[in-house]
Structure formats: structure tokens, C-alpha cells
Amino acid sequence: MAYSEYFNPELETMAREDIEKLQLERLKKTVALAVNSPFYKEKFAEMGLKPEDIKTLDDVKKLPFTTKDDLRSHYPWGLTAIPLKDCVRLHSSSGTTGNPTVVTHSQRDLEQWANAVARCLWMVGSRPDDVFQNSAGYGMFTAGLGFQYGAEKVGMLTVPAAAGNTLRQIKFIRDFGTTVLHAIPSYASRIYEVMKEQGVDPRKDTKLRVLCIGAEPHSEEQRKRIEENLGVKAYNSFGMSEMMGPGVAFECKEQNGLHIWEDYFIVEIINPDTLEPAKEGEIGELVLTTINREAMPLLRYRTHDLTRFLPGECPCGRHHRRIDRLQGRSDDMIILKGVNIFPIQIEKILLQFKELSTDFLITLYTVPEGEQHQAGDFMSVEVELREDTPTDDYQMLQNLTKTITHKLKDEILITPRVKLVPKGSLKMSDEGKAVRVKDERKLF
């Protein structure tokens, strides 16, 4: 059966003029709804702002910024704009320190969320005759249910495998003929490693062809390595629970930036220091305003994710603006000896070495005064070797360590202490994401 290239042709291929007309209409409704929440009601009163003051799209700049701290300090219902009896689900962050962030959804919100994810999955080639396997955690983590309902909306047979148990994941991939897989980048790499251990050739022994990756920053080098190892096309995705979860932005088959759905969001990129709009093409902080959600609209939400708008039209025919792959987070930026460093810069260098796995850990530590070595703040980088890299060739490992150190210094202008460790040495977070930075400087 021949399918359209678009899940929703009317919305996906809208002209810019029509997109902006729809955005303004939805923005006005969203602002009028938002002031029903205790948080925005108080904010608007403080600012002397009224919903009717929003007359043009540019007036979005009159609205207050919203932050994760606002959600935590008004936990749990302070930003909910409709009666709780009209909400049908909530998701929240882990909340390991202080209050979690809670996001409420109405039935309509869930339907619109499923449509957004379905649009993304369709855009990368998923069709009703595919088998979709989701290796994300279910429950409070939005990637589980978010991708589940989106895949069902496409019409695919879905395998809600959930996180972990890699041997079972591989068995399901083979037995059920999985063609489309969702996994975070570090776990996609782990699946390949276990396949190798088990003598499974993903190109010959599976039907995998599409992989959706996201939830943790990753470099183009890591994406290419995953594609080469698993024999798939790997498409970058972006989502966050505060917006809805997965489905905020996704690559199309061109793999040249992520289309961010502007019938769902008004998108800004700002200088995180001045809070003014970033210059065209300049890296800045992504700020999102929901315009297609009723239970908990968020105005000018500061994501702390760093990206830029990509210029020009995409050959795929979608006119929703594209953002570049995320460069990291403004709150994840490492400042060491006056130098700004992002973990993704280090990953980019490490993945140039075929002897290394994809897992690494940056540790920042302080050498106090009075010890033999020079005092101050320093960085170590532990990186796992691939399992087929010999660990008994001392000279080779020493030379490899020196080469990695020099390349890292050229990239980040700091000389780190590089330590090569056996595969499986580094731990994952509770959500299965790779832990990239450990800052121990505060301990001194």
C-alpha cells in the first residue's frame, strides 16, 4: 500500500503565513487560559499584564519567563489551569532533591501528544505495517507512554519492552521482527555490544531499519557509530516532560536539523545571560511556549537546552522551523579554570578512537593546598575500552592515553587526566541514562 509522506499533510506543510496565523490564534487562547492557574494569576497581577495585551506574535516577549524552579516551588498544582477533575494523568520528574516537577494532562492533551509523536514517527518512515519496540522506562518517565501512544496512533504493532534486560530486548527484536526501535543513545550502543557478545549480527539477524534516539545529548560521531554498528538510520529526537514529553521536535529523513512543531509551540532562542533574542544562527537557550495544551499551559519556559535555528527551507516540504542538534545545556556547562566546556565536546573527541566504547565520565575535583602536587581544580576523564581492545598491552594503552589527552587539550584548552577503564565500569542513572559529569569540587 502506498502511503503519504505526511501523517497530517495539512498541518505539516502549512505555509509560514498560515503557521503564524494559527500560532497567534492559539497563543491568545493559551494566555487567557493560563491566568486561571494560581501561579500565572499572581504573575500577571505583579506585572500589570492582561490577556488582551497580547495582540501580535511579537507580544510573546511581554509574557513572563517560567522556570523549573517555578514548577517546584508551586508543587503540585500551582500551574494547573483547569479543575483537577478534568485532568486524567500527571507525569513528574524523579524529585530526588526537593519537590519534583509535576505536569498535568487532560484527555485532549494526551490525544494531541499522541498525534505529535505519531507525526514524528511517520516522518522518519514508520508505517502501520512496522513493528515498534520501545526500550524506554514507563511510568512517570514520559518517553515510555509518550512513544507508546504515538506508535499506536501510527498503527504499528507495539512491543512495550520497557527499560533494561538487554538479552530480552534482543530476543524481542529478533522474535517479533522489530523494524523500528526507540532507545537512548548510550543504551543503543549497549544493545549492539550485547548482540556482538551473543554472536548476533544486527544486519543479518534482525529486521531493524529505523532507530529513534534522544533524551541525552550526543554528538554526530556517536550517531554515526550507532548507525554503522546496528545497520539502521538513527534519527534525533527532542522532548521534555514539561512540554509533554517526546514529540516536541524530530529529524526528518534529511537528517539536517529537527523540525519543531510550531502548531504546538512558539519557539524562541535567547542569550541565557541577557535574556534577549539570540542573533540569527547564534547558539542560545531554547525557550518554548505551549499553544496546544489546556491542563497546564507554560509560558516562555526556559529549557536550558542550547541550540540555534537553522536557516532555509527543508527539502522534505515541511515549513516548521528547524533547530540544530542540542549542543548541551546551559546548566550542564562546566566552568574550569575560566574555560567553558560542554560534555559533548569531550564525547566528540573520544568517539574518534575505535579502541574506545561510548561510555565516559568526567569528574571535577579539587586538590587542596598543602599537598605535594599543584593545588586547584582539575578534571579527570574515565572512558571505557571496547571489549575487544586488549587490556594487557601496556605500551599501546599508554600511547593511546597520551594521544587522547593531547586531542582533548586541543579541543577544550584544559589538560585532563585520562583514565582507560574496562567495559562496564561506569554506572548509569536510575532512568538508564549515561552519567556524564560528577562534580566533587564542592566537597572541599
N, C-alpha and C positions, 0 to 999 in steps of 0.2 A: 504494500500500500504506500502511495506517495503522500508524504506529509508536508505541510507548510514549514518554512524555515522559522516561523514565529509562533510562539504559544498564544500570544494575543496581538495580532498584527496591528490593530487599530491603535493600541496604546504604545507598542514598542516602536512603531515607525512614525509617530506623530512628528509634525514639523515643529521647529523651535518655537514659533509663534504660538502654536496650539498648546505646546507643553507649558509655556509661561502663562498663558491664559488660564489653563487648568490649575496651575500652581497658585495663582493669586486667588482664585475662587476657593480653593481648599484651605489656603492659609487663613483667609478671613474667618472661615468656619472653625478652624482649629483654634485660633486665638480666642474666639468667643466661647468655645468650649473649655479651653484651658483655665480661664478665670473662675471656673466652678470649683477648682481644686484649692484647698487651703493655702498651698504654697504660692501659686501664681496670683491668687486673690490678694494676698499680702504684698507680693512683689509689685503688682500693678498699682496698688494704692500708694506704696512708697515712692514710685516713680511718677505718679500723676498721669499714668497711661491708661487709655481706654481702648477696647477692641476696635471701635470705629476710627481710631487714629491710623489704622493700617489700611492704606488706600492703594499702595503700589507694592510690587515685589521688593523694591529697594527699602521699603519701610520695615523689612525684617530686621534691619540694623537698629531700629528703635527698641526691639524686644530685649529682655534681659538674657544674659547667658545662664545656662544651667550646668551644674557640675555633679559628679558622682557624690561629692560631699553633701550636696543638697538632698540627694535621694536618701543618703544615710541619716542625715540629721532630721529628716521628716519621715522617717521609718514608722509604720509601714505604709500608711495610706495617704500621706500628705500631698502627693502629686496625682492621686486618682481623681478624675474629673466627673465620674458618673457614680451612681449609687452602687455599693458593693453587691447588691442583689442582682445587678445587671452584668457583673463580671463572672467569668466562668473558669478562669485559670490565672495563676500567677507563676512567674519564674523569679529566681533570685540568685545572686552571687553566693559564694560559699560563706562569706561573712566570718572568716576565721579571726579577724581582728575587728571588734566593734560590730555595729549593725550591718547586715547585708544590704545590698540594693535590691529592692522589690519592684517588679514591673507587673501590672495587672492587664488583663486582656478581656475584651468582650467576645461574644461569638463572632461578630463581624470582623473584629481584629484578627482572630485566628483564621478566618476564611481568606482575608486579604493577605495574610502572611503566607499561607499555603500557596496562593496564586503567585506571589513574588518568587518563592523558591521554585515552583514549577516552571516559571518563566526562565529562571536561571538554568535549571537542569535541561530544559528544552533547547536553550541557546547553545549548549555545548554538545548537542547531538543525542540526548536521551529521548527515547520514544516509547510508546506503550508496550512494544514487544521486547524491551530490555528487562534485565534483572538487576535490581538496585540493592546494594549491600551497604549498610550504614555501620561504621565501626566507632561512632561517637557514643558517649555516655548519654543515657536517657535520664529523665527526672528533671531536676532543676536546671541542668545544663541544656541550653536551648538547641544545640546542634542535633541532639537526638530526635526530639519530636519535630523540630523545625524541618529537617530534611525528610523525616518520615512522611509527614502530611503533604509536603511538596511532591515527593516521589509518587505518592498515591494519586495526587491530583493529575500528574502526567499520565498515570495509568499503568505504571510499571509494577511487576511483581516485586515486592519489597522483602528484604531479609533484615530485620531489626537485630543484627548481631550484637550491638552494643560494644562497649569498650573492652579491650583486653582479650586474653585467651587466644593467642595468635595461632596456635595449631588448629583451633576450632574455626577461626576466621578463614584460614587457608582451606580447610575441609569444605566449608560452606561455599567458598569461591569456586572450588572445583566441582563439588557435587551438584550445586544448584545452577551452575553455568552463569555466575555473576559476570555482567558486562560493564556495569557502572559501579564504582566504589567511592565512598566518601571516607577520607581519613586525614588526620592532621599530618603535616609533612614528616615529622620525626617518626610517627607510627607507620607511615607508608614505607619508610626506609627499613623499619624493623620487620615488617611483613616480608619484604624482599630477602632480608638476611635469614629469616627462618625458612623461607622457601628454599634458599640455597642449601641450608643445613639439611633439609629434608629431601634434597635432590629433585625439587620441583622447578621446572623451567616455566616461568610465567607466560612466555611467548608460545610455547608448545602445549603446555598442560592446563592452561586456563583460557577463558574467552574474554578476559579483561581488555577493554579498549579505552574507557574514559575514567579518569580519576579526578575527583573534586578535592582540592586541598585548601586549607585555611586555618584560622584560629590561633596561629602563632606566626610571627614574622619569619620569612625565609627568603633566601637570595635566589636569583635566577640560576645560579650554579646548582643549588640544591634541587630546584625544579627539573633542570635538565638531567641531573643524575637520576632522579626518580623515574623520569620518562624512559631513559635508556635502560635502567635496570628492569622495570616492570613491562616495558614494551607498550606503553599507553600514552595518550595525550593527557597531561596534567593541567587542569585549569584552576587558576587562583580565584578564591572567593573571599568576600569580606562581609562580616556580620557582627553584631554585638547585641547582647540581651537587652540593653537599654532602648534600642531602636525596635527590635522584635526578635532578633537572633540572626541566623543565616538568611541570605536573600537581599541584603542591602545593596550589594554590588557584586558583579561577577564578570569574568572574562568571557568574551565570545570566542568563536573559532579562530579569529585573527590573532588571539593571544597578545594583544597590544593595548594593555590597559583594561581597567574594569569599568563596565557600564554601571553607573549608579542611578537607580530608578527615581527619576525626578517627578514622577506622579505620586511617589510616596514621600519624598524628602525635598526640602530646599537645602542646597549644598553651598557651604562657604568654606574657604580656606583662608585662615588668618595667620598673622605673625603671632606666635604664642606669647611674646614679650609685650608687644604694643597693643595687641588685640585688634589691630587694623587689618583690612584685607591684604593678603599677600599679593605681590605683583604677579601678573600672568606668567605661568610656567615656573614660579618660585615655590620651593618646598615650604609648607606651612602646616598648621594644625587643622584637621578636618572638623568642621562644625556642622551639625545636622539638626534640622527642624522637621519633626514629623508632620505630615499633612494628610495622612490617610489612616489615622488611628483615633479611636474615640475614648477608650477607657483611661489612657494615661498619655495624653499628648505631651511632648517635650519640646521646648523652645530653645533654639540655639545651643544645643547640647555639645559641650566641649569633649570630644572623644579622646584627645591627647594623641591620636594617631597622626603620623606625619606623612604627607603625600603632596601631590600637585595635580592640577588639571592638565590633561594632555590636549594639545591643540588639534584642530582639524576634525574632519568627519571620518567616521569608521566605515570601511568598505562593506560592513555587514548590513548597512541600511538602517541601523538604529541611531536616533539622534539624541538620545540621553547622553549627557556628558560623561567622559571617561576620566577616571583618576588613575594615577600611576600606582604600581605596586607599593605597598606600605614600606616606608623607609625605617620604621621603628616607631617608638612612642616618645613624646616629649618628656614623659615622666620616667622612661627607661634609659634616658640618655645618661651615660657615665661621664662624670667630670673628674679627670685625674690629672694632677699637675697642671691645671689650667687648660687641658685639652678636652674637647667634646668628642666622645666616642660612642658609637652605636654597636650593639652586638652583631647586627647584620654585616657590618664591615669585617668583623673577625671571621664570621662564617664564610664570607665570600673568599677569603684567603685560604682557609682550611680546606675547603672543598676543591681546591686546585690540586690537592695531593691524593693520588689514588691509594696510597697506603692508609689513609685515614677514613674512619667512619663519619657519620654526620652528627654525632653527639659530642658536645663540648660544654665546659663550664668555666665561666670567668669568675674569679674570686678577687675581690679587692680587700687588701689588708694593710695594716699599719705596723711598721717596725718602730717601737718606741725609742726614745733617747736612752743612751747608756749601754746599748748593745754593741757588739763588735762591728756589725755592718752599718751602712749609712741609714739613718733614721728617715722616716717619711712614709707616704702612701705608695703602695705598689700594686701591680696586677699579676696574677698568675692565670694561665690558660691550660686547663686539663682537657685533653682531647683523646677520644677512644680510637684505638687502632682497629682496622678491619680484621676480621678473624683469620683471614689468610695471610696477614702480614706477619712474618717471622718475628718472634719476640726474643730470640736468643742471639740475634746478630747485633751485638753491642755497637760496633762501628757504624753500621747502617743507621741504627736508631739515633746515635749521637749526631751524625751528619744531617739526618732528617730534622732533628730538633733545632739544630743551628739554622738550617735553611728556612724553616717555618718562622723562627724568631726574627730573622732578617726581613722576611717578607711582611710580617706583621708590623715591624717597626716602620717600614716604608709606608704602610697604609695608615697607621694610627699615630705615628710620631712618638710612640712610647715603646720602650723595650720590655715586653712581658717575660715572665718566667714560664716557659713552655714545658709541660709535663705530658708525656705519652703514657696512656693507661690502657689496660686490657679492655676488650669489648665487654659491655655490661657493667662497667664500674660505676657509671653515673646514674643518678636516680631521676625519676620522673615526678611531676607534681601529682597531687591526688586526682586531678582531672585527666591525667595521662599526657599532659603537655611537657615538653622538654624544659627543664630549669636551666636557664642560660646565665644568670648573674646571681652571685652571692656576695653581698657587701658586708664585710666584717669590720669595717673601719670604725663603726660606732661602738665596738666592744672595748676600744682603748680609751 
